[in-house]
Amino acid sequence: MAISFSGAAKAEVCRVFPNRPCCALAECFGILLYCNSFTADSIKIITESREFAQLLPALFKKAFNVCFDIFPSLEAPGKLVFQITDEEKIAHIMESCGFSPDDTVALHVNLPLVEDDCCKAAFLRGAFLAGGSVTDPGKGYHLEIATTHKSVAMETYVLLRELGDINMKSARRSGGHVLYIKQSDLISDFLTFLGAPVAGMGIITAKLEKELNNKVNRRCNCDDANASKVVEAAQEQLAAIRKLEELGVLDKLPAKLHQAAVARKKHPYSALSELAELMDPPISKPAMNHRLKKLVEYAKEASK
């Protein structure tokens, strides 16, 4: 099964393993706030990414020194489900994140855990891995991170603003809250910031290919339109020449016009510049155009 662009981006992000314990904690914190369930009763993380599934146990071991109670085989098809149900483990994780197991009604971003820039980046990596997605740039430009917790989304938005260049917008969707980017260059910058420069470059490459294809299509359409005009003009000129021949007027025209008529008749689909070169002596393209227009005018007058 081919991996999606979003899956490839996440796989690339997963290659960045935090060296510092504080960054491991921050990344797990981002995962927990954006995962499927983080309550006093259960922690549940569902993913389709095999790379993320490989990373999770090592991350939780480094950040909390705990193992998952329920974890899937990486060989299993479809979605993979990780769970922690042990009350002591959950209490330890919640306390490490600055929460009390007795009060988890409203989750929020615990700012001391993301004080340093390296921890901010780690937190956002975790949020993207657990709740993020990015559209294939061949189809459009859209990156988002979704959560069911309004306060988490709003505080993450503030965190992003503190980083300066990362400007996401927020929206509400089906009871959830979404932070998103639709500008290709900003998506590329964000993926690069998370540690996925290849995916970021993929966005830029796709954009350049689209722009090049659009330019080629516009040029082809313009060339087609110009070609149609040339053919229509040539047909009008040939019709005028035949009319002048039928009326016995063609041989009585001034030498320059007669020469132009003969050239057009012998070369019915040649461009004006090519006909101009056939004149003796050669003339300019505008001068050739003037002679052919004169032929059309003579034909109209002779027909009256």
C-alpha positions as CSV (number, residue, x, y, z in Angstrom):
1,M,0.0,0.0,0.0
2,A,1.4,3.4,-1.0
3,I,2.0,5.8,1.8
4,S,0.2,9.1,1.6
5,F,1.9,12.5,1.6
6,S,0.7,13.1,5.1
7,G,2.0,9.7,6.2
8,A,5.4,10.4,4.6
9,A,5.6,13.8,6.4
10,K,4.8,12.1,9.7
11,A,7.4,9.4,9.1
12,E,10.0,12.1,8.5
13,V,9.0,13.9,11.7
14,C,9.3,10.6,13.6
15,R,13.0,10.4,12.7
16,V,13.7,13.3,15.1
17,F,14.0,11.7,18.5
18,P,14.4,14.1,21.5
19,N,17.8,13.9,23.2
20,R,16.8,15.9,26.3
21,P,14.3,14.5,28.8
22,C,12.4,17.8,28.9
23,C,11.9,17.6,25.1
24,A,10.7,14.0,25.4
25,L,8.2,15.1,28.0
26,A,7.1,18.1,25.8
27,E,6.6,15.8,22.8
28,C,4.5,13.3,24.8
29,F,2.5,16.2,26.2
30,G,1.7,17.4,22.7
31,I,0.7,13.8,21.8
32,L,-1.6,13.5,24.9
33,L,-3.4,16.8,24.3
34,Y,-4.1,15.9,20.7
35,C,-4.7,12.2,20.9
36,N,-8.0,10.3,21.0
37,S,-8.4,10.1,24.8
38,F,-6.5,11.5,27.8
39,T,-8.5,11.1,31.0
40,A,-8.1,9.8,34.5
41,D,-9.6,6.5,33.3
42,S,-7.7,5.9,30.1
43,I,-5.1,7.1,27.7
44,K,-5.8,6.0,24.1
45,I,-3.7,6.8,21.0
46,I,-4.9,5.6,17.6
47,T,-2.7,5.9,14.5
48,E,-2.2,4.6,11.1
49,S,1.5,5.6,11.0
50,R,3.8,2.6,11.5
51,E,6.7,5.0,12.2
52,F,4.7,6.8,14.9
53,A,3.7,3.5,16.4
54,Q,7.4,2.5,16.6
55,L,8.3,5.8,18.2
56,L,5.6,5.9,20.9
57,P,6.9,3.2,23.3
58,A,10.4,4.7,23.3
59,L,9.0,8.3,23.8
60,F,6.8,7.3,26.8
61,K,9.6,5.2,28.3
62,K,12.0,8.2,28.2
63,A,9.4,10.8,29.3
64,F,7.5,8.8,32.0
65,N,9.4,5.5,32.4
66,V,6.1,3.6,31.7
67,C,5.0,1.1,29.1
68,F,1.7,0.8,27.4
69,D,-0.8,-1.7,28.8
70,I,-2.3,-2.4,25.4
71,F,-0.3,-2.1,22.3
72,P,-0.7,-3.6,18.8
73,S,1.5,-5.6,16.5
74,L,3.1,-3.3,13.9
75,E,2.3,-6.0,11.4
76,A,-1.5,-5.7,12.0
77,P,-3.4,-4.0,9.1
78,G,-5.4,-0.8,9.5
79,K,-5.3,1.5,12.6
80,L,-3.1,0.8,15.5
81,V,-4.4,1.3,19.1
82,F,-2.2,2.1,22.1
83,Q,-3.7,2.2,25.6
84,I,-2.8,2.8,29.2
85,T,-5.5,1.8,31.7
86,D,-3.4,1.3,34.9
87,E,-4.5,4.0,37.4
88,E,-1.0,4.5,38.9
89,K,0.6,4.9,35.4
90,I,-2.1,7.4,34.4
91,A,-1.7,9.3,37.7
92,H,2.0,9.5,37.2
93,I,1.7,10.8,33.6
94,M,-0.9,13.4,34.6
95,E,1.2,14.7,37.5
96,S,4.2,14.9,35.1
97,C,2.1,17.0,32.8
98,G,1.0,19.3,35.6
99,F,-2.5,17.9,36.0
100,S,-4.4,16.3,38.9
101,P,-6.0,12.9,38.1
102,D,-9.0,14.2,40.2
103,D,-9.5,17.2,38.0
104,T,-9.2,16.7,34.2
105,V,-12.4,18.4,33.1
106,A,-10.5,21.0,31.0
107,L,-7.1,20.1,29.6
108,H,-4.8,23.0,28.8
109,V,-1.2,23.6,27.7
110,N,1.0,23.7,30.8
111,L,3.4,26.5,29.8
112,P,6.3,25.5,32.1
113,L,6.6,22.3,30.0
114,V,7.1,24.3,26.8
115,E,9.2,27.2,28.1
116,D,12.3,26.6,25.9
117,D,12.2,26.8,22.1
118,C,13.4,23.2,21.8
119,C,10.5,22.0,23.9
120,K,8.0,24.2,21.9
121,A,9.2,22.4,18.8
122,A,8.9,19.0,20.5
123,F,5.4,19.8,21.7
124,L,4.3,20.8,18.2
125,R,5.9,17.6,16.7
126,G,3.8,15.6,19.2
127,A,0.6,17.6,18.4
128,F,1.1,17.1,14.6
129,L,1.8,13.3,15.0
130,A,-1.3,12.7,17.1
131,G,-3.8,15.2,15.6
132,G,-2.3,16.6,12.4
133,S,-2.6,16.0,8.7
134,V,-1.4,17.6,5.5
135,T,-3.0,17.4,2.1
136,D,-1.1,16.1,-0.9
137,P,0.2,19.3,-2.6
138,G,-0.8,17.9,-5.9
139,K,-4.4,18.3,-4.8
140,G,-4.2,21.4,-2.7
141,Y,-2.5,23.2,0.2
142,H,-3.9,22.4,3.7
143,L,-2.2,21.5,6.9
144,E,-4.2,21.2,10.2
145,I,-3.9,20.1,13.8
146,A,-7.2,19.1,15.5
147,T,-8.3,18.6,19.1
148,T,-11.6,18.4,21.0
149,H,-10.3,20.8,23.6
150,K,-10.9,24.5,22.9
151,S,-8.4,25.7,25.5
152,V,-5.7,23.4,24.1
153,A,-6.3,24.8,20.6
154,M,-6.3,28.4,21.7
155,E,-3.2,28.1,23.9
156,T,-1.4,26.2,21.1
157,Y,-2.3,29.1,18.8
158,V,-0.7,31.5,21.3
159,L,2.4,29.3,21.5
160,L,2.7,29.4,17.7
161,R,2.5,33.2,17.7
162,E,5.3,33.3,20.2
163,L,7.5,31.4,17.7
164,G,7.1,34.3,15.3
165,D,6.9,33.1,11.7
166,I,4.3,30.3,12.2
167,N,0.9,31.9,11.6
168,M,-2.0,29.5,11.8
169,K,-5.7,30.2,11.7
170,S,-8.3,28.6,13.9
171,A,-11.7,27.2,13.2
172,R,-14.4,25.1,14.9
173,R,-15.5,21.9,13.2
174,S,-18.0,19.3,14.4
175,G,-17.5,20.0,18.0
176,G,-13.7,20.1,17.6
177,H,-11.2,22.8,17.2
178,V,-8.8,23.1,14.3
179,L,-5.6,25.1,13.7
180,Y,-4.8,25.2,10.0
181,I,-2.6,26.7,7.3
182,K,-3.5,27.0,3.6
183,Q,-0.5,28.9,2.2
184,S,2.0,26.6,0.5
185,D,5.1,28.5,1.7
186,L,3.9,28.6,5.3
187,I,3.1,24.8,5.2
188,S,6.6,24.2,3.9
189,D,8.1,26.3,6.6
190,F,6.1,24.5,9.3
191,L,7.0,21.0,8.1
192,T,10.7,22.0,8.0
193,F,10.4,23.5,11.5
194,L,9.0,20.1,12.7
195,G,11.9,18.3,11.2
196,A,10.5,17.2,7.8
197,P,12.4,19.3,5.3
198,V,11.9,16.8,2.5
199,A,8.1,17.0,2.9
200,G,8.5,20.8,3.1
201,M,10.5,20.8,-0.2
202,G,7.8,18.6,-1.7
203,I,5.3,21.4,-1.2
204,I,7.5,23.9,-2.9
205,T,8.3,21.6,-5.8
206,A,4.6,20.8,-6.4
207,K,3.8,24.5,-6.4
208,L,6.5,25.2,-9.0
209,E,5.3,22.4,-11.2
210,K,1.7,23.7,-11.0
211,E,2.9,27.2,-11.9
212,L,5.0,25.9,-14.8
213,N,2.1,23.8,-16.1
214,N,-0.2,26.8,-15.9
215,K,2.2,28.9,-17.9
216,V,2.6,26.3,-20.5
217,N,-1.2,25.9,-20.8
218,R,-1.6,29.7,-21.1
219,R,1.1,29.8,-23.8
220,C,-0.5,26.9,-25.7
221,N,-3.9,28.5,-25.5
222,C,-2.4,31.8,-26.7
223,D,-0.6,30.1,-29.5
224,D,-3.8,28.3,-30.5
225,A,-5.7,31.5,-30.6
226,N,-3.1,33.3,-32.6
227,A,-2.9,30.3,-35.1
228,S,-6.7,30.5,-35.5
229,K,-6.5,34.2,-36.3
230,V,-3.7,33.6,-38.9
231,V,-5.8,30.9,-40.6
232,E,-8.9,33.0,-40.6
233,A,-7.0,36.0,-42.1
234,A,-5.4,33.8,-44.7
235,Q,-8.8,32.3,-45.7
236,E,-10.2,35.9,-46.1
237,Q,-7.1,36.9,-48.3
238,L,-7.4,33.8,-50.5
239,A,-11.1,34.4,-51.0
240,A,-10.4,38.0,-52.0
241,I,-7.7,36.8,-54.5
242,R,-10.1,34.3,-56.1
243,K,-12.8,37.0,-56.4
244,L,-10.3,39.3,-58.1
245,E,-9.3,36.5,-60.5
246,E,-13.0,35.8,-61.3
247,L,-13.6,39.5,-62.1
248,G,-10.4,39.7,-64.2
249,V,-9.0,42.4,-62.0
250,L,-6.0,40.6,-60.4
251,D,-3.6,41.1,-63.3
252,K,-4.5,44.8,-63.4
253,L,-3.4,45.5,-59.8
254,P,-0.2,47.4,-59.0
255,A,2.9,45.2,-59.2
256,K,3.4,45.2,-55.4
257,L,-0.1,44.0,-54.7
258,H,0.0,41.4,-57.6
259,Q,3.3,40.0,-56.2
260,A,1.7,39.8,-52.7
261,A,-1.4,38.0,-54.1
262,V,0.8,35.4,-56.0
263,A,2.8,34.7,-52.9
264,R,-0.3,34.2,-50.7
265,K,-1.8,31.9,-53.3
266,K,1.3,29.8,-53.5
267,H,1.8,29.7,-49.7
268,P,-1.8,29.7,-48.3
269,Y,-0.8,29.0,-44.7
270,S,2.5,30.8,-44.4
271,A,3.0,33.5,-41.7
272,L,3.2,37.2,-42.7
273,S,6.9,37.2,-41.8
274,E,7.6,34.3,-44.2
275,L,5.6,36.0,-47.0
276,A,7.4,39.2,-46.4
277,E,10.7,37.4,-47.1
278,L,9.4,36.2,-50.4
279,M,8.9,39.7,-51.8
280,D,11.4,41.2,-54.2
281,P,12.9,43.0,-52.5
282,P,12.0,41.6,-49.1
283,I,9.7,43.8,-47.0
284,S,8.7,44.1,-43.3
285,K,5.9,42.1,-41.7
286,P,3.7,45.3,-41.3
287,A,4.2,46.2,-45.0
288,M,3.2,42.7,-46.0
289,N,0.1,42.9,-43.8
290,H,-0.8,46.2,-45.4
291,R,-0.6,44.8,-48.9
292,L,-2.8,41.8,-48.1
293,K,-5.4,44.1,-46.5
294,K,-5.4,46.2,-49.6
295,L,-6.1,43.1,-51.7
296,V,-9.2,42.4,-49.4
297,E,-10.3,46.0,-49.9
298,Y,-9.9,45.8,-53.7
299,A,-12.0,42.6,-53.7
300,K,-14.8,44.2,-51.8
301,E,-14.8,47.3,-54.0
302,A,-14.7,45.3,-57.2
303,S,-17.7,43.2,-56.0
304,K,-20.0,46.2,-55.6
